[in-house]
Amino acid sequence: MGAIYGLLRLDGGPVAEYRPAAMRLALGGPGGTPGTEWASQDAFLGQLDRLGPARAVGASPLAPDPAGQVLVASARLDYRDDLRRELGLPPAGGPVLSDTALVRMAHARWGEESVHHLYGDWSFAAWDPRNRRLLLARDGLGNTGLFLLHRPPLVAFASTLPALRALAGVRFDLDEWALARYLVVFPWPAPERDRTIFEGVRQLLPAEVCNVSERGVTKRTYWDLAAGHPAQAASGEEWVGRFLDLYRAAVRTRLEPGCRPSSTLSSGLDSGSVTALAAEALLERGEELPAFTSVPLHPAESLFPRARVDEWPLAATVAGRWPNVRHVGVKAERVSPVVSVREAATVAGMPLHAAANQFWMAAIYDECRQRGLDVLLTGQLGNGGVSWAGGGRPVFDLLRGGHLIPGLRALGQWKRHRQLSWARAVRSAILAPWLGPLWRRRGQLLHPRATPWAGYAAVAPAFAQRMKLEEAMREQGHDPSFSRRLEPAEARWQTVFMNGAMAGPIYHASNLHHGLSVLDPTADVRLLEFCFRVPPEEDVHDGGDRMLIRRAMEGLLPPAVQWNTLRGSQAADIGFRLLDHPADMEDALGRLASSHTVREYLDVEGMRRAWEELQRAVTPSTSGKAAIFLLRGIMAGEFLLQAGGDSGPGG
């Protein structure tokens, strides 16, 4: 995965004093080749060309195109033959062109509209010196990041936050609202979803185009998955067949010749289907696929009685189905969860939500590096696309909408598919969706004075009060107990969009640091467009859930995985793992407690209590609080220390 960076002065002033080349060093790690850069007195643009097979060949020194524009790109394109045909190039057998070169050719031909012709993981910046205009664009949903600092006359952009912060003499102030929202998992309203943890720094969201000039910043969305397309008439088997064709294409386009691929593999449908389709494609080429499964170190079944704690056995059945899959268990026994959280905050330059998963992700990255692998396939966006469950409550939604006959018919199918009695079918399909949210909100009714986020957010009470968090939540309709049921369409869109908006920039920074391309076939734009057109009844076919992918995986996944309904629990033994590294926890809590800035924002005393409770006994309650309240608090604290220590909100 490559990267881009640059800055310019809209007033024509010099940029050398900001030492822009430092951005390249901050992008660094083993994940890029030496930078290719272009500079004038008032502008500086650069890119790191991605490592990989022959597609990285063809990079040339940066120079203005015939129109006088300079373009830098970070690009790993899919469906390249289609793009070559649109550009009038031979689809195969012609000159070897890098993906960056293809992006430049597309922009030279179509300008801003080139975004409609590019598929894959990409972002680009085009500077027009004559009209003093900067164009930024990002792909639809890929694992990419692009951040913009707009402080006229200074404008800067980079693929990662640490690269932006490397600029000399530029102040980066903490956005307190962004920190508060991170801590209490309070999403931004629509107009502000591009805000970051630093004031004045915005990110490009998926499928956004941004124009920057002396007149200001304008942004637009060029592709809206939520808008969808009308479903076409087709039989159930036709939907399944077309889905499988597109899914195969999405996987194969990410397995370019010469790459050294691998995959993550759990007991679920998403990573299982990606692994199966990748193994199928590589088997035809006589190539092997290492598949990595996170394996618990400690028994934790008692903590999660309704989840699959050890995903190895089912994952092994997938690996056993394909002779070219080399199954690798990753125990991460030498990885400290606290140290992995600290390192993740450093690499991303911001606090991350999945703090408890950092240890096994870091261990898999290390395995890839040690084995000389350069591609890791995942199924990050699967839940909202290829394995959409239909909203999880189809019977309830039909009955609530007044569709009595279809609802009763769906209830019968639900009962038959799950082999339930009528009483259990009614309880699970109707009563649970109806009474569940009320039951989850019981804590607020029993303890009305307790803050609604007390169990999961290590936010300092005084900070929350100063920010008027509860009032803001009420005004914006946010439910801090997360008991409000979203409508299926809204839930699906949020699942896809939030993963694309939040996970993409994180993966991009991690890719650069580890020298790895983490690719997600379930984020393929063509595949997702199709999945959103599939009629809802196909997802809940014959009373089941995730039925489109289950039917499509016939013969590709073993039945035990194809029809598995028990969810896996990642990092289930995190409480025990923290106890394996007590010195790291004590060191982290001590450093956080010694910082005035950290204590201003975080409930360090509450974090200490959570640690002491875990040491007394590992229970579902103490382990869950350690994973969410404690580790996410440490993630935020480590970020604050790295961002300025005791400099306060303006430092």
NUTILO-444829 format. One record per residue (C-alpha): residue number from 0; x, y, z. Coordinates in pm, whole numbers. Layout:
{r NUM,{X,Y,Z}}
...
END
This chain:
{r 0,{0,0,0}}
{r 1,{139,340,-97}}
{r 2,{70,685,43}}
{r 3,{43,1049,-61}}
{r 4,{135,1373,112}}
{r 5,{176,1739,33}}
{r 6,{122,2100,127}}
{r 7,{81,2430,-48}}
{r 8,{36,2799,15}}
{r 9,{-273,2944,-149}}
{r 10,{-117,3292,-128}}
{r 11,{192,3184,-320}}
{r 12,{421,3200,-17}}
{r 13,{709,2954,35}}
{r 14,{651,2613,190}}
{r 15,{1010,2507,259}}
{r 16,{999,2637,618}}
{r 17,{745,2365,707}}
{r 18,{995,2092,611}}
{r 19,{742,1897,405}}
{r 20,{981,1608,338}}
{r 21,{934,1511,705}}
{r 22,{592,1378,611}}
{r 23,{757,1105,404}}
{r 24,{965,993,701}}
{r 25,{654,985,922}}
{r 26,{479,760,670}}
{r 27,{789,537,667}}
{r 28,{805,195,822}}
{r 29,{893,-91,588}}
{r 30,{575,-37,387}}
{r 31,{691,195,111}}
{r 32,{964,258,-144}}
{r 33,{1154,588,-144}}
{r 34,{924,881,-208}}
{r 35,{871,1043,-545}}
{r 36,{829,1419,-499}}
{r 37,{764,1742,-687}}
{r 38,{819,2091,-549}}
{r 39,{783,2454,-640}}
{r 40,{816,2757,-418}}
{r 41,{457,2740,-298}}
{r 42,{371,2371,-333}}
{r 43,{512,2030,-246}}
{r 44,{357,1694,-341}}
{r 45,{486,1343,-284}}
{r 46,{391,980,-291}}
{r 47,{524,647,-169}}
{r 48,{480,384,-438}}
{r 49,{340,63,-299}}
{r 50,{546,-250,-280}}
{r 51,{428,-556,-466}}
{r 52,{458,-744,-794}}
{r 53,{488,-606,-1145}}
{r 54,{208,-354,-1100}}
{r 55,{448,-130,-906}}
{r 56,{666,-104,-1218}}
{r 57,{627,202,-1431}}
{r 58,{639,477,-1169}}
{r 59,{802,784,-1321}}
{r 60,{929,1113,-1177}}
{r 61,{650,1351,-1091}}
{r 62,{594,1620,-1350}}
{r 63,{304,1840,-1457}}
{r 64,{74,1688,-1719}}
{r 65,{-3,1872,-2046}}
{r 66,{-264,2078,-1860}}
{r 67,{-2,2181,-1603}}
{r 68,{-145,1974,-1317}}
{r 69,{57,1755,-1081}}
{r 70,{-107,1439,-948}}
{r 71,{4,1202,-673}}
{r 72,{-181,881,-598}}
{r 73,{-190,586,-364}}
{r 74,{-357,319,-573}}
{r 75,{-419,-54,-584}}
{r 76,{-672,-86,-861}}
{r 77,{-918,-366,-932}}
{r 78,{-1064,-462,-1269}}
{r 79,{-768,-303,-1447}}
{r 80,{-853,-456,-1785}}
{r 81,{-1187,-276,-1781}}
{r 82,{-1012,55,-1711}}
{r 83,{-755,-7,-1980}}
{r 84,{-1031,-66,-2234}}
{r 85,{-1204,257,-2132}}
{r 86,{-873,439,-2178}}
{r 87,{-822,281,-2519}}
{r 88,{-533,62,-2404}}
{r 89,{-501,-309,-2483}}
{r 90,{-636,-510,-2186}}
{r 91,{-339,-747,-2188}}
{r 92,{-5,-781,-2356}}
{r 93,{48,-406,-2372}}
{r 94,{296,-193,-2179}}
{r 95,{323,-255,-1805}}
{r 96,{171,43,-1630}}
{r 97,{160,103,-1259}}
{r 98,{-174,167,-1094}}
{r 99,{-57,523,-1026}}
{r 100,{9,572,-1397}}
{r 101,{-343,450,-1476}}
{r 102,{-491,694,-1225}}
{r 103,{-297,977,-1391}}
{r 104,{-424,874,-1733}}
{r 105,{-782,852,-1605}}
{r 106,{-759,1197,-1447}}
{r 107,{-605,1345,-1761}}
{r 108,{-899,1212,-1964}}
{r 109,{-1197,1259,-1731}}
{r 110,{-1078,1506,-1469}}
{r 111,{-1286,1499,-1152}}
{r 112,{-1521,1245,-1307}}
{r 113,{-1238,991,-1318}}
{r 114,{-1357,874,-976}}
{r 115,{-1640,687,-1149}}
{r 116,{-1390,477,-1347}}
{r 117,{-1158,370,-1064}}
{r 118,{-1217,60,-852}}
{r 119,{-1009,-70,-564}}
{r 120,{-822,95,-278}}
{r 121,{-707,438,-389}}
{r 122,{-680,807,-315}}
{r 123,{-526,1091,-512}}
{r 124,{-445,1461,-500}}
{r 125,{-416,1684,-807}}
{r 126,{-270,2035,-782}}
{r 127,{-352,2288,-1053}}
{r 128,{-99,2574,-1017}}
{r 129,{-259,2787,-1286}}
{r 130,{-600,2800,-1121}}
{r 131,{-458,2747,-768}}
{r 132,{-694,2459,-702}}
{r 133,{-636,2129,-519}}
{r 134,{-852,1826,-591}}
{r 135,{-862,1538,-341}}
{r 136,{-1054,1213,-386}}
{r 137,{-1093,882,-207}}
{r 138,{-1232,544,-313}}
{r 139,{-1578,414,-230}}
{r 140,{-1505,191,70}}
{r 141,{-1145,74,54}}
{r 142,{-881,45,323}}
{r 143,{-746,393,262}}
{r 144,{-706,716,452}}
{r 145,{-676,1078,345}}
{r 146,{-662,1371,588}}
{r 147,{-683,1744,515}}
{r 148,{-551,2039,714}}
{r 149,{-705,2364,593}}
{r 150,{-566,2677,760}}
{r 151,{-557,2941,491}}
{r 152,{-326,3019,333}}
{r 153,{-174,2683,439}}
{r 154,{-325,2358,306}}
{r 155,{-178,2015,378}}
{r 156,{-288,1658,313}}
{r 157,{-157,1311,391}}
{r 158,{-265,948,400}}
{r 159,{-211,934,778}}
{r 160,{-241,1168,1073}}
{r 161,{120,1119,1190}}
{r 162,{239,1237,848}}
{r 163,{43,1561,882}}
{r 164,{170,1616,1234}}
{r 165,{529,1588,1112}}
{r 166,{510,1934,955}}
{r 167,{737,2184,1130}}
{r 168,{581,2484,1300}}
{r 169,{222,2366,1259}}
{r 170,{8,2349,1573}}
{r 171,{-232,2059,1626}}
{r 172,{-488,2118,1899}}
{r 173,{-696,1843,2052}}
{r 174,{-1061,1840,1948}}
{r 175,{-1223,1781,2286}}
{r 176,{-1558,1695,2135}}
{r 177,{-1396,1426,1922}}
{r 178,{-1228,1277,2230}}
{r 179,{-1552,1283,2429}}
{r 180,{-1744,1116,2148}}
{r 181,{-1476,850,2111}}
{r 182,{-1488,767,2480}}
{r 183,{-1866,728,2498}}
{r 184,{-1910,586,2144}}
{r 185,{-2125,883,2045}}
{r 186,{-2132,912,1663}}
{r 187,{-2109,1245,1486}}
{r 188,{-2420,1383,1318}}
{r 189,{-2425,1378,940}}
{r 190,{-2264,1718,866}}
{r 191,{-1964,1650,1093}}
{r 192,{-1872,1288,1027}}
{r 193,{-1541,1393,877}}
{r 194,{-1409,1549,1200}}
{r 195,{-1096,1398,1351}}
{r 196,{-929,1403,1691}}
{r 197,{-750,1728,1599}}
{r 198,{-921,2064,1550}}
{r 199,{-924,2177,1190}}
{r 200,{-816,1840,1052}}
{r 201,{-1080,1662,847}}
{r 202,{-1076,1322,682}}
{r 203,{-1213,1235,343}}
{r 204,{-1499,995,394}}
{r 205,{-1562,705,157}}
{r 206,{-1657,817,-195}}
{r 207,{-1581,1184,-136}}
{r 208,{-1431,1443,-367}}
{r 209,{-1290,1761,-215}}
{r 210,{-1195,2086,-389}}
{r 211,{-973,2338,-212}}
{r 212,{-907,2688,-342}}
{r 213,{-883,3045,-220}}
{r 214,{-1263,3045,-204}}
{r 215,{-1267,2764,55}}
{r 216,{-1333,2391,74}}
{r 217,{-1620,2212,-97}}
{r 218,{-1692,1840,-69}}
{r 219,{-1935,1611,-244}}
{r 220,{-2020,1242,-238}}
{r 221,{-1989,1088,-582}}
{r 222,{-2129,742,-496}}
{r 223,{-2407,665,-250}}
{r 224,{-2453,300,-165}}
{r 225,{-2748,381,59}}
{r 226,{-2940,517,-239}}
{r 227,{-2934,168,-383}}
{r 228,{-3084,49,-708}}
{r 229,{-3416,-119,-780}}
{r 230,{-3412,-495,-756}}
{r 231,{-3431,-677,-1085}}
{r 232,{-3665,-966,-1151}}
{r 233,{-3485,-1295,-1103}}
{r 234,{-3533,-1631,-941}}
{r 235,{-3366,-1719,-614}}
{r 236,{-3105,-1936,-784}}
{r 237,{-3025,-1657,-1030}}
{r 238,{-2957,-1420,-742}}
{r 239,{-2729,-1678,-580}}
{r 240,{-2544,-1750,-904}}
{r 241,{-2485,-1387,-989}}
{r 242,{-2375,-1316,-631}}
{r 243,{-2119,-1596,-644}}
{r 244,{-1983,-1474,-979}}
{r 245,{-1930,-1123,-841}}
{r 246,{-1784,-1252,-515}}
{r 247,{-1535,-1469,-703}}
{r 248,{-1436,-1172,-917}}
{r 249,{-1392,-951,-608}}
{r 250,{-1153,-1205,-455}}
{r 251,{-961,-1284,-772}}
{r 252,{-896,-924,-869}}
{r 253,{-716,-885,-535}}
{r 254,{-494,-1187,-602}}
{r 255,{-272,-1031,-864}}
{r 256,{-4,-1255,-1018}}
{r 257,{317,-1242,-821}}
{r 258,{162,-1147,-489}}
{r 259,{224,-1354,-177}}
{r 260,{-124,-1375,-26}}
{r 261,{-268,-1491,304}}
{r 262,{-601,-1458,482}}
{r 263,{-760,-1427,821}}
{r 264,{-983,-1720,906}}
{r 265,{-1239,-1742,1185}}
{r 266,{-1539,-1970,1228}}
{r 267,{-1767,-1721,1052}}
{r 268,{-1903,-1689,703}}
{r 269,{-1714,-1376,599}}
{r 270,{-1353,-1477,649}}
{r 271,{-1444,-1838,571}}
{r 272,{-1593,-1751,232}}
{r 273,{-1304,-1518,144}}
{r 274,{-1055,-1790,234}}
{r 275,{-1246,-2054,36}}
{r 276,{-1273,-1841,-277}}
{r 277,{-908,-1737,-253}}
{r 278,{-802,-2100,-208}}
{r 279,{-1010,-2198,-511}}
{r 280,{-842,-1933,-727}}
{r 281,{-491,-2010,-603}}
{r 282,{-540,-2384,-643}}
{r 283,{-587,-2324,-1016}}
{r 284,{-249,-2147,-1015}}
{r 285,{-81,-2414,-803}}
{r 286,{-22,-2171,-519}}
{r 287,{-59,-2197,-143}}
{r 288,{-267,-1982,93}}
{r 289,{-161,-1939,457}}
{r 290,{-471,-1875,669}}
{r 291,{-434,-1728,1019}}
{r 292,{-672,-1801,1305}}
{r 293,{-648,-1631,1644}}
{r 294,{-640,-1902,1911}}
{r 295,{-714,-1840,2282}}
{r 296,{-442,-1902,2538}}
{r 297,{-681,-1952,2828}}
{r 298,{-1015,-2134,2864}}
{r 299,{-1288,-1871,2852}}
{r 300,{-1602,-2068,2770}}
{r 301,{-1757,-1983,3105}}
{r 302,{-1730,-1612,3024}}
{r 303,{-1921,-1640,2695}}
{r 304,{-2155,-1940,2719}}
{r 305,{-2350,-1835,2408}}
{r 306,{-2052,-1769,2182}}
{r 307,{-1781,-1971,2015}}
{r 308,{-1472,-1886,2217}}
{r 309,{-1224,-2111,2036}}
{r 310,{-1275,-2068,1662}}
{r 311,{-992,-2300,1562}}
{r 312,{-1192,-2625,1524}}
{r 313,{-1446,-2482,1279}}
{r 314,{-1181,-2277,1098}}
{r 315,{-981,-2598,1061}}
{r 316,{-1268,-2759,873}}
{r 317,{-1249,-2478,616}}
{r 318,{-873,-2522,583}}
{r 319,{-920,-2896,553}}
{r 320,{-1161,-2849,264}}
{r 321,{-885,-2699,48}}
{r 322,{-555,-2884,0}}
{r 323,{-357,-2566,-65}}
{r 324,{-457,-2389,259}}
{r 325,{-187,-2390,524}}
{r 326,{-368,-2330,852}}
{r 327,{-175,-2132,1111}}
{r 328,{-290,-2085,1469}}
{r 329,{-187,-1752,1622}}
{r 330,{-175,-1760,2001}}
{r 331,{6,-1427,2044}}
{r 332,{146,-1555,2371}}
{r 333,{435,-1308,2366}}
{r 334,{221,-1006,2280}}
{r 335,{114,-782,2567}}
{r 336,{-235,-636,2509}}
{r 337,{-129,-310,2675}}
{r 338,{184,-274,2462}}
{r 339,{-14,-353,2146}}
{r 340,{-263,-78,2234}}
{r 341,{19,173,2279}}
{r 342,{176,78,1948}}
{r 343,{-156,94,1763}}
{r 344,{-219,448,1892}}
{r 345,{128,548,1773}}
{r 346,{86,400,1424}}
{r 347,{-263,543,1365}}
{r 348,{-200,873,1541}}
{r 349,{-542,852,1704}}
{r 350,{-730,632,1954}}
{r 351,{-898,323,1806}}
{r 352,{-1220,154,1912}}
{r 353,{-1110,-210,1879}}
{r 354,{-851,-186,2157}}
{r 355,{-904,-541,2282}}
{r 356,{-831,-688,1938}}
{r 357,{-497,-517,1886}}
{r 358,{-287,-798,2033}}
{r 359,{-399,-1069,1791}}
{r 360,{-397,-834,1494}}
{r 361,{-39,-736,1575}}
{r 362,{54,-1104,1603}}
{r 363,{-92,-1182,1259}}
{r 364,{95,-889,1105}}
{r 365,{416,-1025,1258}}
{r 366,{344,-1369,1114}}
{r 367,{296,-1219,768}}
{r 368,{621,-1028,789}}
{r 369,{818,-1329,910}}
{r 370,{679,-1544,627}}
{r 371,{747,-1283,358}}
{r 372,{378,-1232,276}}
{r 373,{257,-904,127}}
{r 374,{-124,-945,107}}
{r 375,{-369,-1027,385}}
{r 376,{-731,-1087,281}}
{r 377,{-1009,-1011,531}}
{r 378,{-1389,-994,542}}
{r 379,{-1424,-673,744}}
{r 380,{-1734,-539,569}}
{r 381,{-1910,-874,529}}
{r 382,{-2182,-828,789}}
{r 383,{-2344,-542,602}}
{r 384,{-2295,-686,254}}
{r 385,{-2223,-1045,156}}
{r 386,{-2356,-1195,480}}
{r 387,{-2636,-952,559}}
{r 388,{-2880,-1120,798}}
{r 389,{-3183,-923,684}}
{r 390,{-3189,-702,992}}
{r 391,{-3199,-989,1241}}
{r 392,{-3572,-961,1320}}
{r 393,{-3770,-1015,997}}
{r 394,{-4080,-1161,1167}}
{r 395,{-4103,-879,1418}}
{r 396,{-4054,-612,1149}}
{r 397,{-4329,-757,932}}
{r 398,{-4579,-778,1218}}
{r 399,{-4492,-434,1349}}
{r 400,{-4549,-295,1001}}
{r 401,{-4899,-441,993}}
{r 402,{-4820,-725,751}}
{r 403,{-5005,-993,945}}
{r 404,{-5024,-1274,687}}
{r 405,{-4662,-1239,562}}
{r 406,{-4549,-1208,924}}
{r 407,{-4722,-1527,1031}}
{r 408,{-4588,-1707,724}}
{r 409,{-4235,-1589,813}}
{r 410,{-4289,-1705,1171}}
{r 411,{-4374,-2053,1046}}
{r 412,{-4063,-2060,830}}
{r 413,{-3857,-1936,1125}}
{r 414,{-3993,-2216,1344}}
{r 415,{-3930,-2484,1082}}
{r 416,{-3580,-2367,991}}
{r 417,{-3464,-2360,1353}}
{r 418,{-3665,-2669,1455}}
{r 419,{-3834,-2485,1742}}
{r 420,{-4163,-2529,1920}}
{r 421,{-4425,-2263,1860}}
{r 422,{-4364,-2121,2207}}
{r 423,{-3989,-2087,2152}}
{r 424,{-4039,-1947,1802}}
{r 425,{-4271,-1675,1934}}
{r 426,{-4031,-1599,2218}}
{r 427,{-3723,-1565,1995}}
{r 428,{-3880,-1403,1687}}
{r 429,{-4132,-1166,1849}}
{r 430,{-4093,-1126,2224}}
{r 431,{-3713,-1093,2227}}
{r 432,{-3702,-804,1974}}
{r 433,{-3991,-637,2154}}
{r 434,{-3886,-677,2517}}
{r 435,{-3507,-692,2470}}
{r 436,{-3450,-316,2437}}
{r 437,{-3667,-249,2742}}
{r 438,{-3471,-504,2941}}
{r 439,{-3139,-351,2838}}
{r 440,{-3255,-10,2954}}
{r 441,{-3357,-135,3295}}
{r 442,{-3031,-3,3447}}
{r 443,{-3127,353,3363}}
{r 444,{-3466,307,3530}}
{r 445,{-3320,142,3841}}
{r 446,{-3027,382,3871}}
{r 447,{-3144,711,3721}}
{r 448,{-2856,911,3870}}
{r 449,{-2583,694,3719}}
{r 450,{-2433,815,3394}}
{r 451,{-2560,589,3114}}
{r 452,{-2206,514,2991}}
{r 453,{-2059,429,3334}}
{r 454,{-2001,65,3243}}
{r 455,{-1815,116,2917}}
{r 456,{-1660,463,2897}}
{r 457,{-1363,580,3105}}
{r 458,{-1456,947,3067}}
{r 459,{-1380,1177,3359}}
{r 460,{-1710,1291,3519}}
{r 461,{-1601,1656,3525}}
{r 462,{-1508,1643,3157}}
{r 463,{-1842,1486,3065}}
{r 464,{-2023,1751,3265}}
{r 465,{-1822,2034,3108}}
{r 466,{-1902,1900,2760}}
{r 467,{-2270,1851,2857}}
{r 468,{-2262,1504,2708}}
{r 469,{-2601,1388,2832}}
{r 470,{-2772,1700,2700}}
{r 471,{-2601,1661,2361}}
{r 472,{-2710,1297,2341}}
{r 473,{-3071,1387,2411}}
{r 474,{-3066,1668,2155}}
{r 475,{-2920,1444,1884}}
{r 476,{-3134,1140,1963}}
{r 477,{-2844,916,2065}}
{r 478,{-2924,624,2293}}
{r 479,{-2620,565,2520}}
{r 480,{-2759,229,2631}}
{r 481,{-2765,112,2266}}
{r 482,{-3103,-48,2321}}
{r 483,{-3284,134,2041}}
{r 484,{-3345,-92,1745}}
{r 485,{-3243,52,1411}}
{r 486,{-3451,-4,1103}}
{r 487,{-3292,-272,882}}
{r 488,{-3192,-30,606}}
{r 489,{-3035,212,855}}
{r 490,{-2855,-67,1041}}
{r 491,{-2716,-206,718}}
{r 492,{-2593,126,590}}
{r 493,{-2427,208,922}}
{r 494,{-2256,-131,929}}
{r 495,{-2100,-71,589}}
{r 496,{-2037,303,608}}
{r 497,{-1895,315,958}}
{r 498,{-1654,33,879}}
{r 499,{-1547,209,564}}
{r 500,{-1512,546,737}}
{r 501,{-1343,422,1053}}
{r 502,{-1150,110,954}}
{r 503,{-1009,234,622}}
{r 504,{-772,501,757}}
{r 505,{-661,267,1038}}
{r 506,{-576,-14,798}}
{r 507,{-392,227,568}}
{r 508,{-163,345,848}}
{r 509,{-109,-11,965}}
{r 510,{-35,-129,611}}
{r 511,{238,130,575}}
{r 512,{389,43,911}}
{r 513,{395,-332,853}}
{r 514,{467,-335,480}}
{r 515,{148,-523,410}}
{r 516,{-161,-477,195}}
{r 517,{-473,-567,393}}
{r 518,{-742,-614,127}}
{r 519,{-1113,-674,176}}
{r 520,{-1309,-838,-108}}
{r 521,{-1632,-780,87}}
{r 522,{-1574,-405,38}}
{r 523,{-1580,-442,-340}}
{r 524,{-1801,-168,-486}}
{r 525,{-1952,-382,-762}}
{r 526,{-2026,-664,-518}}
{r 527,{-2183,-432,-260}}
{r 528,{-2403,-262,-519}}
{r 529,{-2537,-602,-613}}
{r 530,{-2591,-709,-250}}
{r 531,{-2795,-396,-183}}
{r 532,{-3016,-478,-483}}
{r 533,{-3096,-830,-366}}
{r 534,{-3460,-856,-248}}
{r 535,{-3484,-888,133}}
{r 536,{-3658,-1225,108}}
{r 537,{-3341,-1376,-39}}
{r 538,{-3147,-1292,280}}
{r 539,{-3406,-1468,499}}
{r 540,{-3494,-1742,251}}
{r 541,{-3710,-2019,399}}
{r 542,{-3686,-1879,752}}
{r 543,{-3308,-1863,778}}
{r 544,{-3065,-1574,800}}
{r 545,{-2763,-1483,588}}
{r 546,{-2919,-1716,335}}
{r 547,{-2771,-1561,22}}
{r 548,{-2415,-1641,123}}
{r 549,{-2509,-1973,284}}
{r 550,{-2664,-2098,-40}}
{r 551,{-2378,-1959,-249}}
{r 552,{-2119,-2141,-39}}
{r 553,{-2263,-2485,-112}}
{r 554,{-1966,-2711,-184}}
{r 555,{-1716,-2432,-107}}
{r 556,{-1749,-2430,272}}
{r 557,{-1800,-2739,487}}
{r 558,{-2160,-2766,613}}
{r 559,{-2049,-2711,974}}
{r 560,{-1940,-2359,882}}
{r 561,{-2195,-2296,607}}
{r 562,{-2485,-2344,850}}
{r 563,{-2318,-2233,1173}}
{r 564,{-2527,-1978,1369}}
{r 565,{-2310,-1951,1682}}
{r 566,{-2107,-1631,1670}}
{r 567,{-1740,-1628,1753}}
{r 568,{-1604,-1414,2036}}
{r 569,{-1277,-1250,1944}}
{r 570,{-1031,-1184,2227}}
{r 571,{-1254,-1379,2465}}
{r 572,{-962,-1446,2701}}
{r 573,{-847,-1082,2712}}
{r 574,{-895,-1065,3090}}
{r 575,{-657,-1356,3146}}
{r 576,{-409,-1213,2895}}
{r 577,{-398,-884,3085}}
{r 578,{-316,-1078,3401}}
{r 579,{-29,-1242,3213}}
{r 580,{136,-900,3179}}
{r 581,{65,-717,3508}}
{r 582,{378,-502,3492}}
{r 583,{267,-349,3163}}
{r 584,{-72,-260,3308}}
{r 585,{80,-111,3623}}
{r 586,{323,94,3416}}
{r 587,{46,224,3189}}
{r 588,{-187,318,3474}}
{r 589,{98,484,3659}}
{r 590,{195,697,3361}}
{r 591,{-165,797,3298}}
{r 592,{-218,889,3663}}
{r 593,{93,1110,3660}}
{r 594,{-39,1321,3371}}
{r 595,{-258,1619,3454}}
{r 596,{-392,1623,3098}}
{r 597,{-493,1257,3107}}
{r 598,{-667,1296,3445}}
{r 599,{-858,1594,3308}}
{r 600,{-1018,1377,3040}}
{r 601,{-1012,1021,3173}}
{r 602,{-1147,846,3479}}
{r 603,{-807,706,3578}}
{r 604,{-933,607,3923}}
{r 605,{-1216,408,3763}}
{r 606,{-964,237,3535}}
{r 607,{-756,145,3839}}
{r 608,{-1064,-2,4008}}
{r 609,{-1145,-204,3696}}
{r 610,{-792,-347,3701}}
{r 611,{-817,-436,4070}}
{r 612,{-1154,-605,4017}}
{r 613,{-1009,-812,3734}}
{r 614,{-717,-918,3954}}
{r 615,{-958,-1041,4221}}
{r 616,{-1160,-1255,3978}}
{r 617,{-1203,-1297,3604}}
{r 618,{-1579,-1296,3550}}
{r 619,{-1799,-1199,3255}}
{r 620,{-1841,-858,3418}}
{r 621,{-1476,-786,3504}}
{r 622,{-1347,-926,3176}}
{r 623,{-1596,-726,2971}}
{r 624,{-1513,-408,3158}}
{r 625,{-1142,-471,3111}}
{r 626,{-1189,-510,2734}}
{r 627,{-1401,-202,2685}}
{r 628,{-1373,41,2977}}
{r 629,{-1011,-27,3072}}
{r 630,{-834,-97,2743}}
{r 631,{-1015,172,2546}}
{r 632,{-935,412,2829}}
{r 633,{-569,317,2807}}
{r 634,{-583,364,2429}}
{r 635,{-715,718,2478}}
{r 636,{-460,786,2752}}
{r 637,{-168,666,2541}}
{r 638,{-286,889,2258}}
{r 639,{-306,1189,2491}}
{r 640,{47,1128,2619}}
{r 641,{179,1099,2265}}
{r 642,{-18,1401,2146}}
{r 643,{117,1643,2401}}
{r 644,{142,1504,2752}}
{r 645,{48,1779,2994}}
{r 646,{15,2057,2740}}
{r 647,{-361,2078,2787}}
{r 648,{-630,2115,2525}}
{r 649,{-447,2384,2335}}
{r 650,{-101,2225,2337}}
END
